[in-house]
């Protein structure tokens, strides 16, 4: 599976939607959208916000936002487990 940022960016680009348009329609700051698309989640203040942005952004693009959040959580768990080894 592709990373979450790539999935969101690809879906946005396929629909010819700019980050400015997403910001206006969803009220998610462009800075956070860019962070999500580059998988730079540390820019966003708190896991709750990261999950909310992923869900909202995904839904806006016609994707399954809840599945994207589940994929994000699974990725975190995998990364955490790999770091423990």
N, C-alpha and C positions, 0 to 999 in steps of 0.2 A: 504493500500500500504506500502511496505517496504521503509525504508529510502534510499536515493540516494546512499550513500556510500555502503550499503549492496548490492544494485542492481549491482553496478559496480564491487565490489569485487567478488560476486558470479559469474557474467558473466566471469570475468577474470579467476577465478579458474576453472570453467567448461571447459574453453578452454586451460587449463594448460599453461597459460601465466604468466611469472613472472613480478614483477614491473620493474625489470631491462630491460626486453624486451620492455615493454611499454615505458619506459624512452628513450630507444634507438630509437624506431620507431616514437615516437611523439614529442620528444625533450621537454617533460614535466618532470621537475625535480622529482626524486623519492620522495623527501620530500613532494612535493605538492600532488602527487598521494596518498601517505599514509594519508595525511591530508584529502583529499576528501573521501577516503574509511572509515575514522573514523568520518566523519562529523565534522571535526575540521577546519572549513572554516576560522577561524580567523588567521591561519598560513599564509594564502595566501593574498598578498598585494592588496586588492581592489576587489570589486564586479565584475568588468569587467573581471578580471583574473579568478575569481572563475567560472563565467559562461562560459568563453572560455575553461577552462580546463574540466569542466563537459561535454560540447558539444564535444570537440575533443576526450576525453577519451571514451565517450559513442559511438561515431561514429567508433572509432578504434576497439571497441569490437563488432561492428555490431548491436549496439542498436540505437535507435532514439535519437540522441544527443539533438535536439531541444526540444523534449518532456521532456527529463531529465531536461533541463534548465527551462522549464515551471513548472515542478514539484518543482524544487528548489525555484523558485520565489513564487509559491503558498505556499510552506512551510514557507518561510520568512514572507509572508503576514499573514498567520495563526498565527505564533509565535508572530508577532508584535501585532496583534489584541488581542491575549490572554494576552499579557503583559499589554495592556492598560486597561484591565478589573479589 
